[in-house]
Amino acid sequence: VLPGEYIVTIQKDDWCWQESSIKINVETSDINGLVIHQTGYKIDVSLSHDIELEIIDSNDENNQQTHQLSYGDNEICVENAGVYKLIPNSCYKFVQEQYIYDTNHPDKLTLLAERYQIQGVIELSQAELEEGEIEVSQIDISVEINMNDSPSDF
């Protein structure tokens, strides 16, 4: 290379780096000791809704991470190469309860919500139960939510 200022850039986008590029100045001698530090492996996740995502290393169940992720594209770095279980924790129900991601085959993972999870409590007075006005077995609840109102690019 001719003398001058250069930027060295890493072309491995599916890994995580302390710095993905560094600036060097080439003068009259060789440059030795150039270090670019890899910090992990990237997981690309595309989401239809904001969620909390739990990530568990399949080789070490004690190696767990939790991330708050937003609608759209997200990148997460994990320390080790391998297979991970990804568990969405949300008020939405997704196509799967858990997903598998292998850093050795780094494809974008898309999580699509297909239903809302609705939790609630029905409170009845003791008088209503004692008077026989209402029997718990007679209470029916029906909720319909159209997921077609979700963002249009999913």
Disulfide bonds with the S-S distance in Angstrom:
Cys16-Cys77 1.81
